[in-house]
Amino acid sequence: MSNTLPPAAGGEVSPATADPALAEGGGTGLWKDAFRRLRRNPQAIAGAVIIGLFLLVAALAPILAPFGGEELPGRTEIRPTNIPGPGELPEYPLGLDRFGGDVLSKLIWGAQASLLIGVISTAIGLAGGMLLGLLAGGLGGWVDSVIMRFVDILLSVPNLLLAVSIAAILGQGPYAIMIAIGVSQLPIFARLLRSSMLSQRGSDYILAAQTLGLSKRTITMSHLLPNSVGPVIVQATLSLATAVIDAAALSFLGLGGGLPQTAEWGRMLTYAQAELASSPYLAFLPGACIAITALGFTLLGESLREALDPKTRQK
Amino acid sequence: MLRVIGKRLALLVPTLFGLSVLLFLWVRSLPGGPATALLGERATPEAVARVNELYGFDQPLLTQYFTYMGKLLQGDFGTSIITGRPVLEEFATRFPATIELSVVALIFAIGIGIPLGYLAARHYGKLADHGSVVLSLIGITIPVFFLAFILKYLFAIQWPILPPDGRQNPRINATHVTDFYVLDGLLTGEFDAAWDAFLHLILPGLALGTIPLAIIVRITRASVLEVQNADYVRTARAKGLMEKTIRGRFILRNAMLPVVTTIGLQTGLLISGAVLTETVFAFNGIGRFLRDAIFELDYPVLQGFIIFIAVLYALINLIVDISYTIIDPRVRVQ
């Protein structure tokens, strides 16, 4: 389920090639300028507010949640035919689930689980992908060919299937999901960084650095890499949205491991299936949480892309 | 043209070869090895030894690899652990369902996505534009399985106008010739069966088609925005061509290249989405079978399926490339 977003208006993901003189500190820096423009973009603010709120809830889960994530306080209140819904019992404002868990508490703990899985798996993909991309783009030659063929192979399998296959080896559980999603995202980062580096290679400032007699390593690490990393960072923000959705999908399919009542948004949806007619809120609340989190990361990522795009930068 | 196709097919060989090696290693690194995966709970040491001997898992790795490749090249993907039938046979009976579903999803995505994206670009910055941008944003961020739940709840439970699950009402005793249920109904003249199968496709089709729809809207919009201010469009206007001609032959046709690429790239998304959608709608296609295979660690099925999808994916992208030459004759010259 990779939703690598196409750019909103025209053009490809352009590397953050602003004037290198600007990027190197003279005048307004690229990132400083991007940040200034982000602050003025309502879309970016909306995204940041959403993500900020969810992060806050995740961080304060132990204080905010009335019950523990795996606790079943309402065990005695539920009957197979009657699960108290939102507002029916004052101590459970968003109702109970089929196990007797408090839905509000599970949503709050679920925020922690989902964001953690999303961030860590994207970090794995980013680190791995950047390493491969850096080796391929920096060294070139046969290293480049081997790495890119490997990336092609990974790309020939749909993302979710790739993640599932990896999870099958690692066994079920949150760590398996993190690694599986991380690896399935790795090819995008590798490709982006490599192509971004290749497009920078012919730039004047690289030529200048070569003329100065700088070593290849210095040029790659302190000139090529910092100037090529823009699109990768944009993609990472967008990938966070995909990671949250994919993590939910994997645990929806039952790869999450642990207890059935574990507080995880995707898992809550798995068990909502049977009660869809009588207790639709069991599906709608966690589903909405996944969608809103993904929306937040997407809004932020798209605004970042616009802010870094040299085509719109001069405004 | 043929040379281009040949070259593309030749490029596919190393990728598939690499994939087969990875899959071979994948099966051998499954927890407890392939024999344990095969036997599941019945994996006593004796049984494992027997299976290892039977399937040759005790042979040297290289020998195993050649046996495996030999079978693969003959189209032998092994036997499903769950059903005990050949993997290829299982695919053949279930794939038509997923194709039907994907076709409905794609028709929905393309049929609405291209006009909507085009309208958004024509009315750039106006309400229609903002509306479609917001809609496509929602379409991209909403998880497929959650959307499936919403649709099922609204249109099968709250207002029961469409069937909630399955491929066809079992009470309609339909004859199946091709396993494409809609087509079967039309072929045999059982129009009620065809109609019923079609009704079963609507909700899962909508759920599956929404992400491709959102992506197609965005790409079409971006592409039309780029093209509509091109010099040749201005020239066409200056020549006094009819607006209809300009839009159809100059703008839309030129804007279609990236859109067609994107549609080709949706295949992977559709397959992944099908696993989730078919699960929610208890739709007996390849996606649901795959979900069971994941659970039972039915590795011959997973292995066969991944190779199958990789080939399919590559072929579809080849077709996309060929279709460029039809849309844009300039590509042919290069």
HADDOCK unambig.tbl for C-alpha pairs under 7 A between the chains (distance, minus, plus):
assign (segid A and resid 1 and name CA) (segid B and resid 269 and name CA) 5.26 0.50 0.50
assign (segid A and resid 1 and name CA) (segid B and resid 272 and name CA) 5.87 0.50 0.50
assign (segid A and resid 1 and name CA) (segid B and resid 273 and name CA) 6.64 0.50 0.50
assign (segid A and resid 2 and name CA) (segid B and resid 269 and name CA) 6.75 0.50 0.50
assign (segid A and resid 3 and name CA) (segid B and resid 140 and name CA) 6.92 0.50 0.50
assign (segid A and resid 6 and name CA) (segid B and resid 218 and name CA) 6.91 0.50 0.50
assign (segid A and resid 6 and name CA) (segid B and resid 219 and name CA) 6.51 0.50 0.50
assign (segid A and resid 8 and name CA) (segid B and resid 218 and name CA) 6.29 0.50 0.50
assign (segid A and resid 8 and name CA) (segid B and resid 222 and name CA) 6.45 0.50 0.50
assign (segid A and resid 9 and name CA) (segid B and resid 222 and name CA) 4.65 0.50 0.50
assign (segid A and resid 10 and name CA) (segid B and resid 222 and name CA) 4.49 0.50 0.50
assign (segid A and resid 10 and name CA) (segid B and resid 223 and name CA) 6.14 0.50 0.50
assign (segid A and resid 10 and name CA) (segid B and resid 225 and name CA) 6.89 0.50 0.50
assign (segid A and resid 10 and name CA) (segid B and resid 226 and name CA) 6.01 0.50 0.50
assign (segid A and resid 149 and name CA) (segid B and resid 15 and name CA) 6.87 0.50 0.50
assign (segid A and resid 152 and name CA) (segid B and resid 15 and name CA) 6.81 0.50 0.50
assign (segid A and resid 153 and name CA) (segid B and resid 15 and name CA) 5.48 0.50 0.50
assign (segid A and resid 153 and name CA) (segid B and resid 18 and name CA) 6.60 0.50 0.50
assign (segid A and resid 153 and name CA) (segid B and resid 19 and name CA) 5.78 0.50 0.50
assign (segid A and resid 156 and name CA) (segid B and resid 310 and name CA) 5.15 0.50 0.50
assign (segid A and resid 157 and name CA) (segid B and resid 306 and name CA) 6.45 0.50 0.50
assign (segid A and resid 157 and name CA) (segid B and resid 309 and name CA) 6.98 0.50 0.50
assign (segid A and resid 157 and name CA) (segid B and resid 310 and name CA) 5.74 0.50 0.50
assign (segid A and resid 158 and name CA) (segid B and resid 268 and name CA) 4.79 0.50 0.50
assign (segid A and resid 158 and name CA) (segid B and resid 269 and name CA) 6.86 0.50 0.50
assign (segid A and resid 158 and name CA) (segid B and resid 272 and name CA) 6.66 0.50 0.50
assign (segid A and resid 160 and name CA) (segid B and resid 272 and name CA) 5.77 0.50 0.50
assign (segid A and resid 161 and name CA) (segid B and resid 272 and name CA) 6.66 0.50 0.50
assign (segid A and resid 169 and name CA) (segid B and resid 29 and name CA) 6.66 0.50 0.50
assign (segid A and resid 169 and name CA) (segid B and resid 30 and name CA) 4.79 0.50 0.50
assign (segid A and resid 169 and name CA) (segid B and resid 31 and name CA) 6.04 0.50 0.50
assign (segid A and resid 245 and name CA) (segid B and resid 143 and name CA) 6.08 0.50 0.50
assign (segid A and resid 276 and name CA) (segid B and resid 153 and name CA) 6.79 0.50 0.50
assign (segid A and resid 277 and name CA) (segid B and resid 153 and name CA) 6.86 0.50 0.50
assign (segid A and resid 277 and name CA) (segid B and resid 157 and name CA) 6.26 0.50 0.50
assign (segid A and resid 287 and name CA) (segid B and resid 146 and name CA) 5.50 0.50 0.50
assign (segid A and resid 291 and name CA) (segid B and resid 141 and name CA) 5.55 0.50 0.50
assign (segid A and resid 291 and name CA) (segid B and resid 142 and name CA) 4.79 0.50 0.50
assign (segid A and resid 291 and name CA) (segid B and resid 143 and name CA) 6.47 0.50 0.50
assign (segid A and resid 294 and name CA) (segid B and resid 141 and name CA) 5.43 0.50 0.50
assign (segid A and resid 295 and name CA) (segid B and resid 141 and name CA) 5.39 0.50 0.50
